[in-house]
Amino acid sequence: MIKKRKAPTGILGFPTAPYTESGEIDEKALAKNINFLIKEGLSSIFIACGSGEFHALNKAEYQTMVEVAVSITNGRVPVYSGVGGNIADAIEQVRLSENLGVNGFLILPPYLIEGEQEGLYNYYKTIIQKSSLPAILYQRDNAVLQLPSLQKLIEELPQIVGVKDGCGNMELNLELTKTIGDRVEWLNGMPFAEITMPAYHSIGFNSYSSAMSNYIPHVSRLYYDALNEGNEELVKEIYVNVLLPINQIRKARKGYAVSLIKAGMEIVGLPVANTVRPPCIPVEKEHYVQLKTIIERTLERYPAQQSESKELI
């Protein structure tokens, strides 16, 4: 009998992949990033995923990031690893992650190919069956399951505990949430998820991946609590004063969904340089200055309370 599994809920932490000057994974900086997220109250750590430049990591780097995440969290919160791309690599990543002690995994889209629903069903099923660990499916780009395919997977595989949406098709999301209900956790995985969370929250999405939490997590928490408490005034205030200005910068260049996080972390004093691997580009000077101004004004309006934050700012 397989025991009941649950997905992480609340604000989900997605650390970046910090690099040393020689271009290697900076393990100390990664540890600092993870500790910061946990101390700021994030519910879980998703390592080597989109924000962690999954697309740009080799096998050794991937293993290093997972090892650091498992070691640093030390059971304080669940650790989920990103797996996906080439199906053979995805299976290897699942096995490696399980051996290293993760609590579950997030399945990213297959590499390049846009498959039929049957192909996507087989992609997910093949990966999930290689482990008994909880699995979260990521609806994004070339991997978007329709209701019949998702229902079939969920009925057959009790390991599936969550569905993360990164495509923004609200008609489909309503169809899925109203039909499947709370059998799985629904996670908002849109770029800068806080921007769309008011709409997602209203249809049953209670969790989201927060890029902003890598540098101003207390604001993300304030916003999340306001949503849950129905404090529309505070939701609107943070939305207009913080979220929209940052999102305008994020949309200025392709790849800023990753690099803007690192820029924000560098601004608040976390040891992560404004460096990313191609095809992403670092945040340009003009946008970096704009982000710095927004963060400074945000901290004046919503000062961080926790001691760790004060040390870093």
C-alpha positions as a Markdown table, in Angstrom:
| # | Residue | x | y | z |
|---|---|---|---|---|
| 1 | Met | 0.0 | 0.0 | 0.0 |
| 2 | Ile | 1.4 | 3.4 | -1.1 |
| 3 | Lys | 1.0 | 6.0 | 1.6 |
| 4 | Lys | -0.8 | 9.2 | 0.8 |
| 5 | Arg | 1.5 | 11.8 | -0.6 |
| 6 | Lys | 1.0 | 15.6 | -0.6 |
| 7 | Ala | 2.5 | 18.4 | -2.6 |
| 8 | Pro | 4.2 | 21.4 | -1.0 |
| 9 | Thr | 1.7 | 24.3 | -0.6 |
| 10 | Gly | 2.1 | 28.0 | -0.1 |
| 11 | Ile | 5.0 | 30.0 | -1.5 |
| 12 | Leu | 7.5 | 27.7 | -3.3 |
| 13 | Gly | 11.2 | 28.5 | -3.3 |
| 14 | Phe | 13.2 | 28.2 | -6.6 |
| 15 | Pro | 16.9 | 29.0 | -6.0 |
| 16 | Thr | 19.1 | 30.2 | -8.8 |
| 17 | Ala | 22.3 | 28.6 | -10.1 |
| 18 | Pro | 25.1 | 30.9 | -8.8 |
| 19 | Tyr | 28.5 | 30.8 | -10.5 |
| 20 | Thr | 32.0 | 31.5 | -9.4 |
| 21 | Glu | 34.3 | 33.8 | -11.5 |
| 22 | Ser | 35.6 | 30.7 | -13.3 |
| 23 | Gly | 32.0 | 29.7 | -14.2 |
| 24 | Glu | 31.5 | 26.8 | -11.8 |
| 25 | Ile | 28.6 | 26.3 | -9.5 |
| 26 | Asp | 29.2 | 28.4 | -6.4 |
| 27 | Glu | 28.2 | 26.0 | -3.6 |
| 28 | Lys | 28.5 | 28.6 | -0.8 |
| 29 | Ala | 26.3 | 31.1 | -2.6 |
| 30 | Leu | 23.7 | 28.4 | -3.3 |
| 31 | Ala | 23.7 | 27.4 | 0.3 |
| 32 | Lys | 23.2 | 31.0 | 1.3 |
| 33 | Asn | 20.3 | 31.3 | -1.2 |
| 34 | Ile | 18.6 | 28.2 | 0.1 |
| 35 | Asn | 19.0 | 29.1 | 3.8 |
| 36 | Phe | 17.6 | 32.6 | 3.1 |
| 37 | Leu | 14.5 | 31.1 | 1.5 |
| 38 | Ile | 13.9 | 28.7 | 4.3 |
| 39 | Lys | 14.5 | 31.3 | 7.1 |
| 40 | Glu | 12.0 | 33.6 | 5.3 |
| 41 | Gly | 9.3 | 31.0 | 5.6 |
| 42 | Leu | 9.1 | 29.5 | 2.1 |
| 43 | Ser | 7.5 | 26.1 | 2.2 |
| 44 | Ser | 9.8 | 24.1 | 0.0 |
| 45 | Ile | 12.9 | 24.1 | -2.2 |
| 46 | Phe | 12.7 | 23.3 | -5.9 |
| 47 | Ile | 16.3 | 22.8 | -7.0 |
| 48 | Ala | 17.7 | 22.8 | -10.6 |
| 49 | Cys | 14.5 | 24.0 | -12.2 |
| 50 | Gly | 13.8 | 26.9 | -14.5 |
| 51 | Ser | 15.2 | 29.6 | -12.1 |
| 52 | Gly | 18.1 | 27.3 | -11.5 |
| 53 | Glu | 19.0 | 27.2 | -15.2 |
| 54 | Phe | 18.1 | 23.6 | -15.6 |
| 55 | His | 18.7 | 24.0 | -19.4 |
| 56 | Ala | 22.3 | 25.0 | -18.9 |
| 57 | Leu | 23.6 | 22.5 | -16.3 |
| 58 | Asn | 25.7 | 19.5 | -17.0 |
| 59 | Lys | 25.3 | 16.2 | -15.1 |
| 60 | Ala | 28.0 | 17.0 | -12.5 |
| 61 | Glu | 26.6 | 20.5 | -11.9 |
| 62 | Tyr | 23.1 | 19.1 | -11.6 |
| 63 | Gln | 24.2 | 16.6 | -9.0 |
| 64 | Thr | 26.1 | 19.3 | -7.1 |
| 65 | Met | 23.0 | 21.5 | -6.9 |
| 66 | Val | 20.8 | 18.7 | -5.7 |
| 67 | Glu | 23.4 | 17.6 | -3.1 |
| 68 | Val | 23.7 | 21.1 | -1.7 |
| 69 | Ala | 19.9 | 21.5 | -1.5 |
| 70 | Val | 19.4 | 18.2 | 0.3 |
| 71 | Ser | 22.3 | 18.9 | 2.7 |
| 72 | Ile | 21.4 | 22.5 | 3.5 |
| 73 | Thr | 17.6 | 21.9 | 4.0 |
| 74 | Asn | 18.4 | 19.0 | 6.3 |
| 75 | Gly | 14.8 | 18.0 | 6.4 |
| 76 | Arg | 13.5 | 21.4 | 7.3 |
| 77 | Val | 11.4 | 21.6 | 4.2 |
| 78 | Pro | 10.8 | 19.3 | 1.2 |
| 79 | Val | 13.2 | 19.3 | -1.7 |
| 80 | Tyr | 12.0 | 18.8 | -5.2 |
| 81 | Ser | 14.4 | 18.4 | -8.1 |
| 82 | Gly | 13.7 | 19.4 | -11.7 |
| 83 | Val | 13.8 | 16.6 | -14.2 |
| 84 | Gly | 13.0 | 16.5 | -17.9 |
| 85 | Gly | 14.2 | 17.4 | -21.4 |
| 86 | Asn | 15.6 | 14.3 | -23.1 |
| 87 | Ile | 13.6 | 11.4 | -21.7 |
| 88 | Ala | 16.7 | 9.3 | -21.1 |
| 89 | Asp | 18.3 | 12.1 | -19.1 |
| 90 | Ala | 15.1 | 12.7 | -17.2 |
| 91 | Ile | 15.0 | 9.1 | -16.0 |
| 92 | Glu | 18.6 | 9.3 | -15.0 |
| 93 | Gln | 17.9 | 12.6 | -13.1 |
| 94 | Val | 15.0 | 10.9 | -11.3 |
| 95 | Arg | 17.2 | 8.0 | -10.2 |
| 96 | Leu | 20.0 | 10.3 | -9.2 |
| 97 | Ser | 17.7 | 12.6 | -7.2 |
| 98 | Glu | 16.1 | 9.8 | -5.4 |
| 99 | Asn | 19.5 | 8.4 | -4.4 |
| 100 | Leu | 20.5 | 11.8 | -3.2 |
| 101 | Gly | 17.5 | 12.0 | -0.9 |
| 102 | Val | 15.0 | 14.4 | -2.5 |
| 103 | Asn | 11.4 | 14.4 | -1.5 |
| 104 | Gly | 10.0 | 14.5 | -5.0 |
| 105 | Phe | 10.5 | 15.9 | -8.5 |
| 106 | Leu | 9.0 | 18.4 | -10.9 |
| 107 | Ile | 8.8 | 17.2 | -14.5 |
| 108 | Leu | 9.8 | 19.8 | -17.0 |
| 109 | Pro | 8.8 | 19.7 | -20.7 |
| 110 | Pro | 10.5 | 17.3 | -23.2 |
| 111 | Tyr | 13.3 | 18.6 | -25.3 |
| 112 | Leu | 12.1 | 20.5 | -28.4 |
| 113 | Ile | 9.6 | 18.0 | -29.7 |
| 114 | Glu | 5.9 | 18.9 | -29.7 |
| 115 | Gly | 4.1 | 15.6 | -29.1 |
| 116 | Glu | 0.5 | 14.4 | -29.4 |
| 117 | Gln | -1.4 | 13.9 | -26.2 |
| 118 | Glu | -0.6 | 10.2 | -26.3 |
| 119 | Gly | 3.1 | 11.0 | -26.6 |
| 120 | Leu | 3.0 | 13.4 | -23.7 |
| 121 | Tyr | 1.1 | 10.9 | -21.6 |
| 122 | Asn | 3.8 | 8.3 | -22.3 |
| 123 | Tyr | 6.5 | 10.8 | -21.6 |
| 124 | Tyr | 5.2 | 11.6 | -18.1 |
| 125 | Lys | 4.2 | 8.0 | -17.3 |
| 126 | Thr | 7.6 | 6.6 | -18.3 |
| 127 | Ile | 9.4 | 9.1 | -16.0 |
| 128 | Ile | 7.0 | 8.8 | -13.1 |
| 129 | Gln | 7.1 | 5.0 | -13.0 |
| 130 | Lys | 10.8 | 5.0 | -12.4 |
| 131 | Ser | 10.3 | 6.2 | -8.8 |
| 132 | Ser | 7.7 | 6.1 | -6.0 |
| 133 | Leu | 8.5 | 9.7 | -5.1 |
| 134 | Pro | 5.8 | 12.3 | -5.4 |
| 135 | Ala | 5.8 | 13.9 | -8.9 |
| 136 | Ile | 4.5 | 17.3 | -10.1 |
| 137 | Leu | 3.6 | 17.8 | -13.7 |
| 138 | Tyr | 4.5 | 21.1 | -15.4 |
| 139 | Gln | 2.1 | 22.5 | -18.0 |
| 140 | Arg | 4.3 | 24.6 | -20.2 |
| 141 | Asp | 5.4 | 25.3 | -23.8 |
| 142 | Asn | 5.3 | 22.0 | -25.8 |
| 143 | Ala | 3.9 | 19.9 | -22.9 |
| 144 | Val | 0.3 | 20.9 | -22.1 |
| 145 | Leu | -1.9 | 18.0 | -21.1 |
| 146 | Gln | -5.6 | 18.2 | -21.8 |
| 147 | Leu | -8.2 | 16.9 | -19.4 |
| 148 | Pro | -8.5 | 13.3 | -20.7 |
| 149 | Ser | -4.7 | 12.8 | -20.6 |
| 150 | Leu | -4.3 | 14.3 | -17.2 |
| 151 | Gln | -7.2 | 12.4 | -15.7 |
| 152 | Lys | -5.8 | 9.2 | -17.1 |
| 153 | Leu | -2.3 | 9.8 | -15.6 |
| 154 | Ile | -3.7 | 10.8 | -12.2 |
| 155 | Glu | -6.0 | 7.7 | -12.0 |
| 156 | Glu | -3.1 | 5.4 | -12.9 |
| 157 | Leu | -0.3 | 7.0 | -10.9 |
| 158 | Pro | -0.8 | 7.9 | -7.2 |
| 159 | Gln | 2.7 | 9.5 | -7.2 |
| 160 | Ile | 1.2 | 12.6 | -9.0 |
| 161 | Val | 0.6 | 15.1 | -6.3 |
| 162 | Gly | 0.5 | 18.4 | -8.2 |
| 163 | Val | 0.1 | 20.2 | -11.5 |
| 164 | Lys | 2.0 | 23.4 | -12.1 |
| 165 | Asp | 0.7 | 25.7 | -14.8 |
| 166 | Gly | 3.1 | 27.9 | -16.8 |
| 167 | Cys | 1.0 | 28.4 | -19.9 |
| 168 | Gly | -1.8 | 30.7 | -18.7 |
| 169 | Asn | -4.7 | 29.1 | -20.5 |
| 170 | Met | -7.4 | 29.9 | -18.0 |
| 171 | Glu | -10.2 | 28.1 | -19.9 |
| 172 | Leu | -8.2 | 24.9 | -19.6 |
| 173 | Asn | -7.3 | 25.6 | -16.0 |
| 174 | Leu | -10.9 | 26.0 | -15.1 |
| 175 | Glu | -11.7 | 22.8 | -16.9 |
| 176 | Leu | -9.0 | 20.9 | -15.0 |
| 177 | Thr | -9.6 | 22.3 | -11.5 |
| 178 | Lys | -13.4 | 22.0 | -11.6 |
| 179 | Thr | -13.2 | 18.4 | -12.9 |
| 180 | Ile | -10.3 | 17.0 | -11.0 |
| 181 | Gly | -10.7 | 19.1 | -7.9 |
| 182 | Asp | -8.4 | 18.6 | -4.9 |
| 183 | Arg | -7.0 | 15.2 | -5.9 |
| 184 | Val | -3.8 | 17.2 | -6.7 |
| 185 | Glu | -2.4 | 20.5 | -5.6 |
| 186 | Trp | -2.6 | 23.3 | -8.2 |
| 187 | Leu | 0.5 | 25.4 | -8.5 |
| 188 | Asn | 0.8 | 28.7 | -10.4 |
| 189 | Gly | 4.1 | 28.5 | -12.3 |
| 190 | Met | 3.7 | 31.5 | -14.6 |
| 191 | Pro | 6.7 | 33.7 | -15.0 |
| 192 | Phe | 6.5 | 36.1 | -12.0 |
| 193 | Ala | 3.6 | 34.2 | -10.6 |
| 194 | Glu | 2.5 | 37.0 | -8.2 |
| 195 | Ile | 1.3 | 39.0 | -11.2 |
| 196 | Thr | -1.4 | 36.4 | -12.2 |
| 197 | Met | -2.0 | 35.0 | -8.7 |
| 198 | Pro | -5.3 | 36.9 | -8.0 |
| 199 | Ala | -6.8 | 35.2 | -11.0 |
| 200 | Tyr | -5.3 | 31.8 | -10.2 |
| 201 | His | -6.3 | 32.0 | -6.6 |
| 202 | Ser | -9.9 | 32.5 | -7.4 |
| 203 | Ile | -10.1 | 29.1 | -9.3 |
| 204 | Gly | -8.3 | 26.9 | -6.7 |
| 205 | Phe | -4.6 | 27.5 | -7.1 |
| 206 | Asn | -3.3 | 28.0 | -3.6 |
| 207 | Ser | 0.5 | 27.7 | -4.3 |
| 208 | Tyr | 2.9 | 29.5 | -6.5 |
| 209 | Ser | 6.6 | 29.6 | -7.4 |
| 210 | Ser | 8.0 | 32.9 | -6.4 |
| 211 | Ala | 11.0 | 34.4 | -8.2 |
| 212 | Met | 10.7 | 37.6 | -6.2 |
| 213 | Ser | 11.2 | 35.6 | -3.0 |
| 214 | Asn | 14.8 | 35.2 | -3.8 |
| 215 | Tyr | 15.4 | 38.8 | -2.9 |
| 216 | Ile | 12.3 | 40.3 | -1.2 |
| 217 | Pro | 10.5 | 37.3 | 0.2 |
| 218 | His | 8.8 | 39.2 | 3.0 |
| 219 | Val | 6.9 | 41.2 | 0.4 |
| 220 | Ser | 5.8 | 38.0 | -1.4 |
| 221 | Arg | 4.6 | 36.7 | 1.9 |
| 222 | Leu | 2.7 | 39.9 | 2.7 |
| 223 | Tyr | 1.1 | 39.7 | -0.7 |
| 224 | Tyr | 0.2 | 36.0 | -0.3 |
| 225 | Asp | -1.3 | 36.5 | 3.1 |
| 226 | Ala | -3.4 | 39.5 | 1.8 |
| 227 | Leu | -4.7 | 37.3 | -1.0 |
| 228 | Asn | -5.7 | 34.5 | 1.4 |
| 229 | Glu | -7.3 | 37.0 | 3.9 |
| 230 | Gly | -9.2 | 38.8 | 1.2 |
| 231 | Asn | -7.4 | 42.1 | 1.9 |
| 232 | Glu | -8.0 | 43.5 | -1.6 |
| 233 | Glu | -6.7 | 47.0 | -0.7 |
| 234 | Leu | -3.2 | 45.6 | 0.3 |
| 235 | Val | -3.2 | 43.2 | -2.7 |
| 236 | Lys | -3.8 | 46.2 | -5.1 |
| 237 | Glu | -1.3 | 48.3 | -3.3 |
| 238 | Ile | 1.5 | 45.8 | -3.6 |
| 239 | Tyr | 0.5 | 44.9 | -7.1 |
| 240 | Val | 0.7 | 48.5 | -8.3 |
| 241 | Asn | 3.7 | 49.7 | -6.3 |
| 242 | Val | 5.9 | 46.6 | -6.5 |
| 243 | Leu | 4.8 | 43.8 | -8.9 |
| 244 | Leu | 3.9 | 45.8 | -12.0 |
| 245 | Pro | 7.1 | 47.9 | -12.1 |
| 246 | Ile | 9.3 | 44.8 | -11.7 |
| 247 | Asn | 7.3 | 42.9 | -14.3 |
| 248 | Gln | 7.7 | 45.7 | -16.8 |
| 249 | Ile | 11.5 | 45.3 | -16.5 |
| 250 | Arg | 11.1 | 41.5 | -16.7 |
| 251 | Lys | 9.3 | 41.8 | -20.0 |
| 252 | Ala | 11.9 | 44.1 | -21.5 |
| 253 | Arg | 14.3 | 41.3 | -22.6 |
| 254 | Lys | 13.9 | 37.6 | -23.2 |
| 255 | Gly | 15.6 | 35.6 | -20.5 |
| 256 | Tyr | 15.0 | 38.2 | -17.8 |
| 257 | Ala | 12.7 | 35.7 | -16.0 |
| 258 | Val | 16.0 | 34.1 | -14.9 |
| 259 | Ser | 18.6 | 36.9 | -14.9 |
| 260 | Leu | 16.4 | 39.5 | -13.2 |
| 261 | Ile | 16.2 | 37.2 | -10.1 |
| 262 | Lys | 20.0 | 37.2 | -9.9 |
| 263 | Ala | 20.2 | 41.0 | -10.3 |
| 264 | Gly | 17.7 | 41.4 | -7.4 |
| 265 | Met | 19.6 | 39.1 | -5.2 |
| 266 | Glu | 22.8 | 41.0 | -5.9 |
| 267 | Ile | 21.1 | 44.3 | -5.1 |
| 268 | Val | 20.0 | 43.1 | -1.6 |
| 269 | Gly | 23.4 | 41.7 | -0.8 |
| 270 | Leu | 23.2 | 38.0 | -1.5 |
| 271 | Pro | 26.4 | 36.6 | -3.0 |
| 272 | Val | 25.0 | 36.0 | -6.5 |
| 273 | Ala | 26.6 | 37.9 | -9.4 |
| 274 | Asn | 24.5 | 39.2 | -12.3 |
| 275 | Thr | 25.7 | 36.4 | -14.5 |
| 276 | Val | 23.7 | 33.8 | -16.5 |
| 277 | Arg | 24.6 | 31.3 | -19.1 |
| 278 | Pro | 23.6 | 31.7 | -22.8 |
| 279 | Pro | 21.1 | 32.0 | -24.3 |
| 280 | Cys | 20.1 | 34.2 | -21.3 |
| 281 | Ile | 21.7 | 37.5 | -20.9 |
| 282 | Pro | 22.6 | 39.5 | -17.8 |
| 283 | Val | 20.4 | 42.4 | -16.8 |
| 284 | Glu | 21.5 | 45.5 | -18.6 |
| 285 | Lys | 22.7 | 48.5 | -16.6 |
| 286 | Glu | 19.7 | 50.7 | -17.2 |
| 287 | His | 17.3 | 48.0 | -16.1 |
| 288 | Tyr | 19.5 | 47.0 | -13.2 |
| 289 | Val | 19.4 | 50.6 | -11.9 |
| 290 | Gln | 15.6 | 50.7 | -12.4 |
| 291 | Leu | 15.2 | 47.4 | -10.4 |
| 292 | Lys | 17.5 | 48.8 | -7.6 |
| 293 | Thr | 15.3 | 51.8 | -7.3 |
| 294 | Ile | 12.1 | 49.7 | -7.1 |
| 295 | Ile | 13.6 | 47.4 | -4.5 |
| 296 | Glu | 14.9 | 50.4 | -2.4 |
| 297 | Arg | 11.4 | 52.0 | -2.5 |
| 298 | Thr | 9.8 | 48.7 | -1.7 |
| 299 | Leu | 11.9 | 48.2 | 1.4 |
| 300 | Glu | 11.1 | 51.7 | 2.6 |
| 301 | Arg | 7.4 | 51.1 | 2.2 |
| 302 | Tyr | 7.5 | 47.4 | 3.4 |
| 303 | Pro | 10.6 | 47.0 | 5.6 |
| 304 | Ala | 11.9 | 43.5 | 6.2 |
| 305 | Gln | 11.4 | 42.4 | 9.8 |
| 306 | Gln | 13.5 | 39.2 | 10.0 |
| 307 | Ser | 17.1 | 39.5 | 11.2 |
| 308 | Glu | 18.5 | 37.6 | 8.2 |
| 309 | Ser | 17.0 | 40.1 | 5.8 |
| 310 | Lys | 18.5 | 43.0 | 7.7 |
| 311 | Glu | 21.9 | 41.5 | 7.5 |
| 312 | Leu | 21.6 | 41.1 | 3.7 |
| 313 | Ile | 20.1 | 44.4 | 2.8 |
